Amino acid sequence: NELELYINDKNPPEAFDGFRRKLEALTSVTGNYFVNLVRALENGLSDVLSNQKQVTPSKEKEGSNRRRKGKKSSNRRR
């Protein structure tokens, strides 16, 4: 655990500054993630659903093409 390195007073304060900056950045990223999540939930996940509709058809086509290719190649091996 990184925090345990700084709990005792053996490390200089300058060493803690880097850890503090890293922790602030991670906290900011996490905060932004949850703000966006709450906003999406408040909007009925319309952003998520519209993105899913755009992505899903191409993934389904790719998956069906892969399955077909797999069947063809397995038939050739027999």
mmCIF file of the N, C-alpha and C atoms, coordinates in Angstrom:
data_MODEL
# 
_entry.id   MODEL 
# 
loop_
_atom_site.group_PDB 
_atom_site.id 
_atom_site.type_symbol 
_atom_site.label_atom_id 
_atom_site.label_alt_id 
_atom_site.label_comp_id 
_atom_site.label_asym_id 
_atom_site.label_entity_id 
_atom_site.label_seq_id 
_atom_site.pdbx_PDB_ins_code 
_atom_site.Cartn_x 
_atom_site.Cartn_y 
_atom_site.Cartn_z 
_atom_site.occupancy 
_atom_site.B_iso_or_equiv 
_atom_site.pdbx_formal_charge 
_atom_site.auth_seq_id 
_atom_site.auth_comp_id 
_atom_site.auth_asym_id 
_atom_site.auth_atom_id 
_atom_site.pdbx_PDB_model_num 
ATOM 1   N N  . ASN A 1 1  ? 0.847   -1.172  0.000   1.00 0.00 ? 1  ASN A N  1 
ATOM 2   C CA . ASN A 1 1  ? 0.000   0.000   0.000   1.00 0.00 ? 1  ASN A CA 1 
ATOM 3   C C  . ASN A 1 1  ? 0.897   1.241   0.000   1.00 0.00 ? 1  ASN A C  1 
ATOM 4   N N  . GLU A 1 2  ? 0.705   2.114   -0.954  1.00 0.00 ? 2  GLU A N  1 
ATOM 5   C CA . GLU A 1 2  ? 1.548   3.300   -1.073  1.00 0.00 ? 2  GLU A CA 1 
ATOM 6   C C  . GLU A 1 2  ? 1.409   4.234   0.115   1.00 0.00 ? 2  GLU A C  1 
ATOM 7   N N  . LEU A 1 3  ? 0.239   4.328   0.670   1.00 0.00 ? 3  LEU A N  1 
ATOM 8   C CA . LEU A 1 3  ? 0.006   5.254   1.777   1.00 0.00 ? 3  LEU A CA 1 
ATOM 9   C C  . LEU A 1 3  ? 0.822   4.880   3.001   1.00 0.00 ? 3  LEU A C  1 
ATOM 10  N N  . GLU A 1 4  ? 1.023   3.600   3.219   1.00 0.00 ? 4  GLU A N  1 
ATOM 11  C CA . GLU A 1 4  ? 1.787   3.148   4.386   1.00 0.00 ? 4  GLU A CA 1 
ATOM 12  C C  . GLU A 1 4  ? 3.217   3.689   4.374   1.00 0.00 ? 4  GLU A C  1 
ATOM 13  N N  . LEU A 1 5  ? 3.763   3.961   3.206   1.00 0.00 ? 5  LEU A N  1 
ATOM 14  C CA . LEU A 1 5  ? 5.108   4.526   3.109   1.00 0.00 ? 5  LEU A CA 1 
ATOM 15  C C  . LEU A 1 5  ? 5.178   5.925   3.711   1.00 0.00 ? 5  LEU A C  1 
ATOM 16  N N  . TYR A 1 6  ? 4.063   6.613   3.709   1.00 0.00 ? 6  TYR A N  1 
ATOM 17  C CA . TYR A 1 6  ? 4.057   8.006   4.152   1.00 0.00 ? 6  TYR A CA 1 
ATOM 18  C C  . TYR A 1 6  ? 3.430   8.190   5.531   1.00 0.00 ? 6  TYR A C  1 
ATOM 19  N N  . ILE A 1 7  ? 2.896   7.143   6.121   1.00 0.00 ? 7  ILE A N  1 
ATOM 20  C CA . ILE A 1 7  ? 2.285   7.255   7.447   1.00 0.00 ? 7  ILE A CA 1 
ATOM 21  C C  . ILE A 1 7  ? 3.347   7.550   8.498   1.00 0.00 ? 7  ILE A C  1 
ATOM 22  N N  . ASN A 1 8  ? 4.474   6.862   8.436   1.00 0.00 ? 8  ASN A N  1 
ATOM 23  C CA . ASN A 1 8  ? 5.545   7.178   9.388   1.00 0.00 ? 8  ASN A CA 1 
ATOM 24  C C  . ASN A 1 8  ? 6.275   8.435   8.910   1.00 0.00 ? 8  ASN A C  1 
ATOM 25  N N  . ASP A 1 9  ? 6.968   9.083   9.778   1.00 0.00 ? 9  ASP A N  1 
ATOM 26  C CA . ASP A 1 9  ? 7.617   10.357  9.451   1.00 0.00 ? 9  ASP A CA 1 
ATOM 27  C C  . ASP A 1 9  ? 9.030   10.178  8.908   1.00 0.00 ? 9  ASP A C  1 
ATOM 28  N N  . LYS A 1 10 ? 9.378   8.984   8.464   1.00 0.00 ? 10 LYS A N  1 
ATOM 29  C CA . LYS A 1 10 ? 10.735  8.731   7.974   1.00 0.00 ? 10 LYS A CA 1 
ATOM 30  C C  . LYS A 1 10 ? 10.959  9.315   6.580   1.00 0.00 ? 10 LYS A C  1 
ATOM 31  N N  . ASN A 1 11 ? 9.899   9.421   5.789   1.00 0.00 ? 11 ASN A N  1 
ATOM 32  C CA . ASN A 1 11 ? 10.028  9.952   4.432   1.00 0.00 ? 11 ASN A CA 1 
ATOM 33  C C  . ASN A 1 11 ? 9.935   11.474  4.452   1.00 0.00 ? 11 ASN A C  1 
ATOM 34  N N  . PRO A 1 12 ? 10.710  12.135  3.603   1.00 0.00 ? 12 PRO A N  1 
ATOM 35  C CA . PRO A 1 12 ? 10.655  13.602  3.562   1.00 0.00 ? 12 PRO A CA 1 
ATOM 36  C C  . PRO A 1 12 ? 9.328   14.085  2.967   1.00 0.00 ? 12 PRO A C  1 
ATOM 37  N N  . PRO A 1 13 ? 8.887   15.284  3.345   1.00 0.00 ? 13 PRO A N  1 
ATOM 38  C CA . PRO A 1 13 ? 7.622   15.821  2.822   1.00 0.00 ? 13 PRO A CA 1 
ATOM 39  C C  . PRO A 1 13 ? 7.608   15.936  1.300   1.00 0.00 ? 13 PRO A C  1 
ATOM 40  N N  . GLU A 1 14 ? 8.766   16.144  0.697   1.00 0.00 ? 14 GLU A N  1 
ATOM 41  C CA . GLU A 1 14 ? 8.830   16.252  -0.766  1.00 0.00 ? 14 GLU A CA 1 
ATOM 42  C C  . GLU A 1 14 ? 8.391   14.948  -1.432  1.00 0.00 ? 14 GLU A C  1 
ATOM 43  N N  . ALA A 1 15 ? 8.706   13.837  -0.814  1.00 0.00 ? 15 ALA A N  1 
ATOM 44  C CA . ALA A 1 15 ? 8.310   12.541  -1.366  1.00 0.00 ? 15 ALA A CA 1 
ATOM 45  C C  . ALA A 1 15 ? 6.796   12.385  -1.317  1.00 0.00 ? 15 ALA A C  1 
ATOM 46  N N  . PHE A 1 16 ? 6.180   12.928  -0.283  1.00 0.00 ? 16 PHE A N  1 
ATOM 47  C CA . PHE A 1 16 ? 4.725   12.829  -0.149  1.00 0.00 ? 16 PHE A CA 1 
ATOM 48  C C  . PHE A 1 16 ? 4.015   13.685  -1.192  1.00 0.00 ? 16 PHE A C  1 
ATOM 49  N N  . ASP A 1 17 ? 4.632   14.766  -1.637  1.00 0.00 ? 17 ASP A N  1 
ATOM 50  C CA . ASP A 1 17 ? 4.000   15.658  -2.615  1.00 0.00 ? 17 ASP A CA 1 
ATOM 51  C C  . ASP A 1 17 ? 3.643   14.927  -3.908  1.00 0.00 ? 17 ASP A C  1 
ATOM 52  N N  . GLY A 1 18 ? 4.517   14.059  -4.381  1.00 0.00 ? 18 GLY A N  1 
ATOM 53  C CA . GLY A 1 18 ? 4.222   13.289  -5.589  1.00 0.00 ? 18 GLY A CA 1 
ATOM 54  C C  . GLY A 1 18 ? 3.038   12.364  -5.391  1.00 0.00 ? 18 GLY A C  1 
ATOM 55  N N  . PHE A 1 19 ? 2.992   11.719  -4.239  1.00 0.00 ? 19 PHE A N  1 
ATOM 56  C CA . PHE A 1 19 ? 1.866   10.838  -3.926  1.00 0.00 ? 19 PHE A CA 1 
ATOM 57  C C  . PHE A 1 19 ? 0.577   11.646  -3.826  1.00 0.00 ? 19 PHE A C  1 
ATOM 58  N N  . ARG A 1 20 ? 0.658   12.822  -3.200  1.00 0.00 ? 20 ARG A N  1 
ATOM 59  C CA . ARG A 1 20 ? -0.519  13.679  -3.040  1.00 0.00 ? 20 ARG A CA 1 
ATOM 60  C C  . ARG A 1 20 ? -1.052  14.102  -4.408  1.00 0.00 ? 20 ARG A C  1 
ATOM 61  N N  . ARG A 1 21 ? -0.159  14.490  -5.332  1.00 0.00 ? 21 ARG A N  1 
ATOM 62  C CA . ARG A 1 21 ? -0.588  14.891  -6.675  1.00 0.00 ? 21 ARG A CA 1 
ATOM 63  C C  . ARG A 1 21 ? -1.241  13.723  -7.410  1.00 0.00 ? 21 ARG A C  1 
ATOM 64  N N  . LYS A 1 22 ? -0.666  12.549  -7.278  1.00 0.00 ? 22 LYS A N  1 
ATOM 65  C CA . LYS A 1 22 ? -1.235  11.356  -7.919  1.00 0.00 ? 22 LYS A CA 1 
ATOM 66  C C  . LYS A 1 22 ? -2.621  11.065  -7.359  1.00 0.00 ? 22 LYS A C  1 
ATOM 67  N N  . LEU A 1 23 ? -2.760  11.165  -6.041  1.00 0.00 ? 23 LEU A N  1 
ATOM 68  C CA . LEU A 1 23 ? -4.046  10.913  -5.393  1.00 0.00 ? 23 LEU A CA 1 
ATOM 69  C C  . LEU A 1 23 ? -5.082  11.949  -5.813  1.00 0.00 ? 23 LEU A C  1 
ATOM 70  N N  . GLU A 1 24 ? -4.678  13.208  -5.919  1.00 0.00 ? 24 GLU A N  1 
ATOM 71  C CA . GLU A 1 24 ? -5.594  14.256  -6.376  1.00 0.00 ? 24 GLU A CA 1 
ATOM 72  C C  . GLU A 1 24 ? -6.075  13.978  -7.796  1.00 0.00 ? 24 GLU A C  1 
ATOM 73  N N  . ALA A 1 25 ? -5.177  13.561  -8.660  1.00 0.00 ? 25 ALA A N  1 
ATOM 74  C CA . ALA A 1 25 ? -5.545  13.276  -10.051 1.00 0.00 ? 25 ALA A CA 1 
ATOM 75  C C  . ALA A 1 25 ? -6.515  12.106  -10.125 1.00 0.00 ? 25 ALA A C  1 
ATOM 76  N N  . LEU A 1 26 ? -6.235  11.050  -9.375  1.00 0.00 ? 26 LEU A N  1 
ATOM 77  C CA . LEU A 1 26 ? -7.126  9.888   -9.373  1.00 0.00 ? 26 LEU A CA 1 
ATOM 78  C C  . LEU A 1 26 ? -8.491  10.245  -8.808  1.00 0.00 ? 26 LEU A C  1 
ATOM 79  N N  . THR A 1 27 ? -8.508  11.075  -7.776  1.00 0.00 ? 27 THR A N  1 
ATOM 80  C CA . THR A 1 27 ? -9.765  11.502  -7.178  1.00 0.00 ? 27 THR A CA 1 
ATOM 81  C C  . THR A 1 27 ? -10.566 12.329  -8.176  1.00 0.00 ? 27 THR A C  1 
ATOM 82  N N  . SER A 1 28 ? -9.887  13.175  -8.925  1.00 0.00 ? 28 SER A N  1 
ATOM 83  C CA . SER A 1 28 ? -10.546 14.002  -9.930  1.00 0.00 ? 28 SER A CA 1 
ATOM 84  C C  . SER A 1 28 ? -11.150 13.140  -11.036 1.00 0.00 ? 28 SER A C  1 
ATOM 85  N N  . VAL A 1 29 ? -10.399 12.163  -11.505 1.00 0.00 ? 29 VAL A N  1 
ATOM 86  C CA . VAL A 1 29 ? -10.884 11.263  -12.555 1.00 0.00 ? 29 VAL A CA 1 
ATOM 87  C C  . VAL A 1 29 ? -12.110 10.498  -12.065 1.00 0.00 ? 29 VAL A C  1 
ATOM 88  N N  . THR A 1 30 ? -12.031 9.986   -10.842 1.00 0.00 ? 30 THR A N  1 
ATOM 89  C CA . THR A 1 30 ? -13.155 9.242   -10.271 1.00 0.00 ? 30 THR A CA 1 
ATOM 90  C C  . THR A 1 30 ? -14.366 10.150  -10.116 1.00 0.00 ? 30 THR A C  1 
ATOM 91  N N  . GLY A 1 31 ? -14.134 11.375  -9.648  1.00 0.00 ? 31 GLY A N  1 
ATOM 92  C CA . GLY A 1 31 ? -15.230 12.332  -9.493  1.00 0.00 ? 31 GLY A CA 1 
ATOM 93  C C  . GLY A 1 31 ? -15.904 12.628  -10.814 1.00 0.00 ? 31 GLY A C  1 
ATOM 94  N N  . ASN A 1 32 ? -15.113 12.858  -11.857 1.00 0.00 ? 32 ASN A N  1 
ATOM 95  C CA . ASN A 1 32 ? -15.675 13.125  -13.188 1.00 0.00 ? 32 ASN A CA 1 
ATOM 96  C C  . ASN A 1 32 ? -16.475 11.937  -13.700 1.00 0.00 ? 32 ASN A C  1 
ATOM 97  N N  . TYR A 1 33 ? -15.988 10.740  -13.464 1.00 0.00 ? 33 TYR A N  1 
ATOM 98  C CA . TYR A 1 33 ? -16.687 9.531   -13.898 1.00 0.00 ? 33 TYR A CA 1 
ATOM 99  C C  . TYR A 1 33 ? -18.076 9.469   -13.271 1.00 0.00 ? 33 TYR A C  1 
ATOM 100 N N  . PHE A 1 34 ? -18.137 9.706   -11.960 1.00 0.00 ? 34 PHE A N  1 
ATOM 101 C CA . PHE A 1 34 ? -19.420 9.606   -11.279 1.00 0.00 ? 34 PHE A CA 1 
ATOM 102 C C  . PHE A 1 34 ? -20.349 10.762  -11.617 1.00 0.00 ? 34 PHE A C  1 
ATOM 103 N N  . VAL A 1 35 ? -19.808 11.952  -11.869 1.00 0.00 ? 35 VAL A N  1 
ATOM 104 C CA . VAL A 1 35 ? -20.652 13.063  -12.321 1.00 0.00 ? 35 VAL A CA 1 
ATOM 105 C C  . VAL A 1 35 ? -21.298 12.690  -13.652 1.00 0.00 ? 35 VAL A C  1 
ATOM 106 N N  . ASN A 1 36 ? -20.516 12.135  -14.562 1.00 0.00 ? 36 ASN A N  1 
ATOM 107 C CA . ASN A 1 36 ? -21.053 11.718  -15.862 1.00 0.00 ? 36 ASN A CA 1 
ATOM 108 C C  . ASN A 1 36 ? -22.047 10.577  -15.723 1.00 0.00 ? 36 ASN A C  1 
ATOM 109 N N  . LEU A 1 37 ? -21.787 9.654   -14.812 1.00 0.00 ? 37 LEU A N  1 
ATOM 110 C CA . LEU A 1 37 ? -22.707 8.545   -14.583 1.00 0.00 ? 37 LEU A CA 1 
ATOM 111 C C  . LEU A 1 37 ? -24.039 9.048   -14.052 1.00 0.00 ? 37 LEU A C  1 
ATOM 112 N N  . VAL A 1 38 ? -24.001 9.940   -13.075 1.00 0.00 ? 38 VAL A N  1 
ATOM 113 C CA . VAL A 1 38 ? -25.238 10.493  -12.511 1.00 0.00 ? 38 VAL A CA 1 
ATOM 114 C C  . VAL A 1 38 ? -26.001 11.266  -13.577 1.00 0.00 ? 38 VAL A C  1 
ATOM 115 N N  . ARG A 1 39 ? -25.290 12.038  -14.380 1.00 0.00 ? 39 ARG A N  1 
ATOM 116 C CA . ARG A 1 39 ? -25.939 12.797  -15.454 1.00 0.00 ? 39 ARG A CA 1 
ATOM 117 C C  . ARG A 1 39 ? -26.629 11.837  -16.430 1.00 0.00 ? 39 ARG A C  1 
ATOM 118 N N  . ALA A 1 40 ? -25.973 10.753  -16.779 1.00 0.00 ? 40 ALA A N  1 
ATOM 119 C CA . ALA A 1 40 ? -26.564 9.772   -17.695 1.00 0.00 ? 40 ALA A CA 1 
ATOM 120 C C  . ALA A 1 40 ? -27.789 9.120   -17.074 1.00 0.00 ? 40 ALA A C  1 
ATOM 121 N N  . LEU A 1 41 ? -27.715 8.807   -15.788 1.00 0.00 ? 41 LEU A N  1 
ATOM 122 C CA . LEU A 1 41 ? -28.866 8.206   -15.110 1.00 0.00 ? 41 LEU A CA 1 
ATOM 123 C C  . LEU A 1 41 ? -30.036 9.182   -15.049 1.00 0.00 ? 41 LEU A C  1 
ATOM 124 N N  . GLU A 1 42 ? -29.747 10.437  -14.800 1.00 0.00 ? 42 GLU A N  1 
ATOM 125 C CA . GLU A 1 42 ? -30.805 11.448  -14.755 1.00 0.00 ? 42 GLU A CA 1 
ATOM 126 C C  . GLU A 1 42 ? -31.460 11.634  -16.114 1.00 0.00 ? 42 GLU A C  1 
ATOM 127 N N  . ASN A 1 43 ? -30.713 11.421  -17.169 1.00 0.00 ? 43 ASN A N  1 
ATOM 128 C CA . ASN A 1 43 ? -31.249 11.548  -18.530 1.00 0.00 ? 43 ASN A CA 1 
ATOM 129 C C  . ASN A 1 43 ? -31.841 10.240  -19.034 1.00 0.00 ? 43 ASN A C  1 
ATOM 130 N N  . GLY A 1 44 ? -32.047 9.299   -18.156 1.00 0.00 ? 44 GLY A N  1 
ATOM 131 C CA . GLY A 1 44 ? -32.635 8.026   -18.550 1.00 0.00 ? 44 GLY A CA 1 
ATOM 132 C C  . GLY A 1 44 ? -31.704 7.170   -19.380 1.00 0.00 ? 44 GLY A C  1 
ATOM 133 N N  . LEU A 1 45 ? -30.412 7.389   -19.240 1.00 0.00 ? 45 LEU A N  1 
ATOM 134 C CA . LEU A 1 45 ? -29.382 6.641   -19.972 1.00 0.00 ? 45 LEU A CA 1 
ATOM 135 C C  . LEU A 1 45 ? -29.534 6.775   -21.481 1.00 0.00 ? 45 LEU A C  1 
ATOM 136 N N  . SER A 1 46 ? -30.131 7.879   -21.929 1.00 0.00 ? 46 SER A N  1 
ATOM 137 C CA . SER A 1 46 ? -30.323 8.062   -23.371 1.00 0.00 ? 46 SER A CA 1 
ATOM 138 C C  . SER A 1 46 ? -28.995 8.093   -24.114 1.00 0.00 ? 46 SER A C  1 
ATOM 139 N N  . ASP A 1 47 ? -27.960 8.670   -23.501 1.00 0.00 ? 47 ASP A N  1 
ATOM 140 C CA . ASP A 1 47 ? -26.637 8.681   -24.134 1.00 0.00 ? 47 ASP A CA 1 
ATOM 141 C C  . ASP A 1 47 ? -26.106 7.272   -24.304 1.00 0.00 ? 47 ASP A C  1 
ATOM 142 N N  . VAL A 1 48 ? -26.262 6.462   -23.285 1.00 0.00 ? 48 VAL A N  1 
ATOM 143 C CA . VAL A 1 48 ? -25.766 5.088   -23.322 1.00 0.00 ? 48 VAL A CA 1 
ATOM 144 C C  . VAL A 1 48 ? -26.541 4.278   -24.346 1.00 0.00 ? 48 VAL A C  1 
ATOM 145 N N  . LEU A 1 49 ? -27.863 4.428   -24.346 1.00 0.00 ? 49 LEU A N  1 
ATOM 146 C CA . LEU A 1 49 ? -28.689 3.667   -25.277 1.00 0.00 ? 49 LEU A CA 1 
ATOM 147 C C  . LEU A 1 49 ? -28.412 4.065   -26.725 1.00 0.00 ? 49 LEU A C  1 
ATOM 148 N N  . SER A 1 50 ? -28.224 5.366   -26.989 1.00 0.00 ? 50 SER A N  1 
ATOM 149 C CA . SER A 1 50 ? -27.943 5.784   -28.364 1.00 0.00 ? 50 SER A CA 1 
ATOM 150 C C  . SER A 1 50 ? -26.581 5.276   -28.815 1.00 0.00 ? 50 SER A C  1 
ATOM 151 N N  . ASN A 1 51 ? -25.597 5.261   -27.927 1.00 0.00 ? 51 ASN A N  1 
ATOM 152 C CA . ASN A 1 51 ? -24.286 4.712   -28.268 1.00 0.00 ? 51 ASN A CA 1 
ATOM 153 C C  . ASN A 1 51 ? -24.375 3.213   -28.499 1.00 0.00 ? 51 ASN A C  1 
ATOM 154 N N  . GLN A 1 52 ? -25.187 2.535   -27.714 1.00 0.00 ? 52 GLN A N  1 
ATOM 155 C CA . GLN A 1 52 ? -25.330 1.087   -27.855 1.00 0.00 ? 52 GLN A CA 1 
ATOM 156 C C  . GLN A 1 52 ? -25.968 0.747   -29.198 1.00 0.00 ? 52 GLN A C  1 
ATOM 157 N N  . LYS A 1 53 ? -26.963 1.516   -29.619 1.00 0.00 ? 53 LYS A N  1 
ATOM 158 C CA . LYS A 1 53 ? -27.612 1.258   -30.901 1.00 0.00 ? 53 LYS A CA 1 
ATOM 159 C C  . LYS A 1 53 ? -26.643 1.454   -32.056 1.00 0.00 ? 53 LYS A C  1 
ATOM 160 N N  . GLN A 1 54 ? -25.734 2.420   -31.917 1.00 0.00 ? 54 GLN A N  1 
ATOM 161 C CA . GLN A 1 54 ? -24.766 2.671   -32.980 1.00 0.00 ? 54 GLN A CA 1 
ATOM 162 C C  . GLN A 1 54 ? -23.712 1.580   -33.042 1.00 0.00 ? 54 GLN A C  1 
ATOM 163 N N  . VAL A 1 55 ? -23.319 1.038   -31.908 1.00 0.00 ? 55 VAL A N  1 
ATOM 164 C CA . VAL A 1 55 ? -22.229 0.071   -31.846 1.00 0.00 ? 55 VAL A CA 1 
ATOM 165 C C  . VAL A 1 55 ? -22.729 -1.347  -32.073 1.00 0.00 ? 55 VAL A C  1 
ATOM 166 N N  . THR A 1 56 ? -23.875 -1.696  -31.551 1.00 0.00 ? 56 THR A N  1 
ATOM 167 C CA . THR A 1 56 ? -24.364 -3.069  -31.556 1.00 0.00 ? 56 THR A CA 1 
ATOM 168 C C  . THR A 1 56 ? -24.500 -3.674  -32.954 1.00 0.00 ? 56 THR A C  1 
ATOM 169 N N  . PRO A 1 57 ? -25.126 -2.990  -33.930 1.00 0.00 ? 57 PRO A N  1 
ATOM 170 C CA . PRO A 1 57 ? -25.275 -3.640  -35.239 1.00 0.00 ? 57 PRO A CA 1 
ATOM 171 C C  . PRO A 1 57 ? -23.949 -4.045  -35.868 1.00 0.00 ? 57 PRO A C  1 
ATOM 172 N N  . SER A 1 58 ? -22.934 -3.216  -35.783 1.00 0.00 ? 58 SER A N  1 
ATOM 173 C CA . SER A 1 58 ? -21.659 -3.585  -36.391 1.00 0.00 ? 58 SER A CA 1 
ATOM 174 C C  . SER A 1 58 ? -21.026 -4.756  -35.661 1.00 0.00 ? 58 SER A C  1 
ATOM 175 N N  . LYS A 1 59 ? -21.181 -4.797  -34.334 1.00 0.00 ? 59 LYS A N  1 
ATOM 176 C CA . LYS A 1 59 ? -20.632 -5.922  -33.584 1.00 0.00 ? 59 LYS A CA 1 
ATOM 177 C C  . LYS A 1 59 ? -21.362 -7.208  -33.935 1.00 0.00 ? 59 LYS A C  1 
ATOM 178 N N  . GLU A 1 60 ? -22.691 -7.117  -34.105 1.00 0.00 ? 60 GLU A N  1 
ATOM 179 C CA . GLU A 1 60 ? -23.451 -8.316  -34.464 1.00 0.00 ? 60 GLU A CA 1 
ATOM 180 C C  . GLU A 1 60 ? -23.022 -8.823  -35.834 1.00 0.00 ? 60 GLU A C  1 
ATOM 181 N N  . LYS A 1 61 ? -22.825 -7.910  -36.781 1.00 0.00 ? 61 LYS A N  1 
ATOM 182 C CA . LYS A 1 61 ? -22.387 -8.323  -38.114 1.00 0.00 ? 61 LYS A CA 1 
ATOM 183 C C  . LYS A 1 61 ? -21.022 -8.985  -38.053 1.00 0.00 ? 61 LYS A C  1 
ATOM 184 N N  . GLU A 1 62 ? -20.114 -8.375  -37.276 1.00 0.00 ? 62 GLU A N  1 
ATOM 185 C CA . GLU A 1 62 ? -18.782 -8.959  -37.148 1.00 0.00 ? 62 GLU A CA 1 
ATOM 186 C C  . GLU A 1 62 ? -18.862 -10.340 -36.520 1.00 0.00 ? 62 GLU A C  1 
ATOM 187 N N  . GLY A 1 63 ? -19.685 -10.478 -35.509 1.00 0.00 ? 63 GLY A N  1 
ATOM 188 C CA . GLY A 1 63 ? -19.824 -11.761 -34.833 1.00 0.00 ? 63 GLY A CA 1 
ATOM 189 C C  . GLY A 1 63 ? -20.395 -12.816 -35.754 1.00 0.00 ? 63 GLY A C  1 
ATOM 190 N N  . SER A 1 64 ? -21.415 -12.437 -36.558 1.00 0.00 ? 64 SER A N  1 
ATOM 191 C CA . SER A 1 64 ? -21.996 -13.416 -37.468 1.00 0.00 ? 64 SER A CA 1 
ATOM 192 C C  . SER A 1 64 ? -21.012 -13.775 -38.569 1.00 0.00 ? 64 SER A C  1 
ATOM 193 N N  . ASN A 1 65 ? -20.229 -12.803 -39.032 1.00 0.00 ? 65 ASN A N  1 
ATOM 194 C CA . ASN A 1 65 ? -19.208 -13.107 -40.038 1.00 0.00 ? 65 ASN A CA 1 
ATOM 195 C C  . ASN A 1 65 ? -18.159 -14.043 -39.474 1.00 0.00 ? 65 ASN A C  1 
ATOM 196 N N  . ARG A 1 66 ? -17.777 -13.812 -38.240 1.00 0.00 ? 66 ARG A N  1 
ATOM 197 C CA . ARG A 1 66 ? -16.781 -14.681 -37.609 1.00 0.00 ? 66 ARG A CA 1 
ATOM 198 C C  . ARG A 1 66 ? -17.327 -16.094 -37.460 1.00 0.00 ? 66 ARG A C  1 
ATOM 199 N N  . ARG A 1 67 ? -18.583 -16.187 -37.059 1.00 0.00 ? 67 ARG A N  1 
ATOM 200 C CA . ARG A 1 67 ? -19.180 -17.520 -36.895 1.00 0.00 ? 67 ARG A CA 1 
ATOM 201 C C  . ARG A 1 67 ? -19.222 -18.238 -38.240 1.00 0.00 ? 67 ARG A C  1 
ATOM 202 N N  . ARG A 1 68 ? -19.624 -17.533 -39.278 1.00 0.00 ? 68 ARG A N  1 
ATOM 203 C CA . ARG A 1 68 ? -19.692 -18.151 -40.604 1.00 0.00 ? 68 ARG A CA 1 
ATOM 204 C C  . ARG A 1 68 ? -18.315 -18.603 -41.065 1.00 0.00 ? 68 ARG A C  1 
ATOM 205 N N  . LYS A 1 69 ? -17.336 -17.740 -40.868 1.00 0.00 ? 69 LYS A N  1 
ATOM 206 C CA . LYS A 1 69 ? -15.977 -18.107 -41.262 1.00 0.00 ? 69 LYS A CA 1 
ATOM 207 C C  . LYS A 1 69 ? -15.520 -19.336 -40.495 1.00 0.00 ? 69 LYS A C  1 
ATOM 208 N N  . GLY A 1 70 ? -15.858 -19.379 -39.216 1.00 0.00 ? 70 GLY A N  1 
ATOM 209 C CA . GLY A 1 70 ? -15.476 -20.520 -38.392 1.00 0.00 ? 70 GLY A CA 1 
ATOM 210 C C  . GLY A 1 70 ? -16.123 -21.798 -38.890 1.00 0.00 ? 70 GLY A C  1 
ATOM 211 N N  . LYS A 1 71 ? -17.388 -21.710 -39.297 1.00 0.00 ? 71 LYS A N  1 
ATOM 212 C CA . LYS A 1 71 ? -18.088 -22.890 -39.802 1.00 0.00 ? 71 LYS A CA 1 
ATOM 213 C C  . LYS A 1 71 ? -17.489 -23.345 -41.127 1.00 0.00 ? 71 LYS A C  1 
ATOM 214 N N  . LYS A 1 72 ? -17.182 -22.387 -42.000 1.00 0.00 ? 72 LYS A N  1 
ATOM 215 C CA . LYS A 1 72 ? -16.595 -22.750 -43.287 1.00 0.00 ? 72 LYS A CA 1 
ATOM 216 C C  . LYS A 1 72 ? -15.259 -23.442 -43.095 1.00 0.00 ? 72 LYS A C  1 
ATOM 217 N N  . SER A 1 73 ? -14.440 -22.867 -42.219 1.00 0.00 ? 73 SER A N  1 
ATOM 218 C CA . SER A 1 73 ? -13.120 -23.455 -42.034 1.00 0.00 ? 73 SER A CA 1 
ATOM 219 C C  . SER A 1 73 ? -13.224 -24.821 -41.368 1.00 0.00 ? 73 SER A C  1 
ATOM 220 N N  . SER A 1 74 ? -14.208 -25.002 -40.472 1.00 0.00 ? 74 SER A N  1 
ATOM 221 C CA . SER A 1 74 ? -14.346 -26.310 -39.839 1.00 0.00 ? 74 SER A CA 1 
ATOM 222 C C  . SER A 1 74 ? -14.860 -27.340 -40.835 1.00 0.00 ? 74 SER A C  1 
ATOM 223 N N  . ASN A 1 75 ? -15.693 -26.898 -41.811 1.00 0.00 ? 75 ASN A N  1 
ATOM 224 C CA . ASN A 1 75 ? -16.178 -27.816 -42.839 1.00 0.00 ? 75 ASN A CA 1 
ATOM 225 C C  . ASN A 1 75 ? -15.044 -28.226 -43.771 1.00 0.00 ? 75 ASN A C  1 
ATOM 226 N N  . ARG A 1 76 ? -14.143 -27.311 -44.029 1.00 0.00 ? 76 ARG A N  1 
ATOM 227 C CA . ARG A 1 76 ? -13.023 -27.625 -44.913 1.00 0.00 ? 76 ARG A CA 1 
ATOM 228 C C  . ARG A 1 76 ? -12.104 -28.660 -44.283 1.00 0.00 ? 76 ARG A C  1 
ATOM 229 N N  . ARG A 1 77 ? -11.957 -28.583 -42.979 1.00 0.00 ? 77 ARG A N  1 
ATOM 230 C CA . ARG A 1 77 ? -11.052 -29.506 -42.298 1.00 0.00 ? 77 ARG A CA 1 
ATOM 231 C C  . ARG A 1 77 ? -11.589 -30.931 -42.291 1.00 0.00 ? 77 ARG A C  1 
ATOM 232 N N  . ARG A 1 78 ? -12.875 -31.098 -42.399 1.00 0.00 ? 78 ARG A N  1 
ATOM 233 C CA . ARG A 1 78 ? -13.473 -32.440 -42.324 1.00 0.00 ? 78 ARG A CA 1 
ATOM 234 C C  . ARG A 1 78 ? -13.293 -33.188 -43.555 1.00 0.00 ? 78 ARG A C  1 
# 
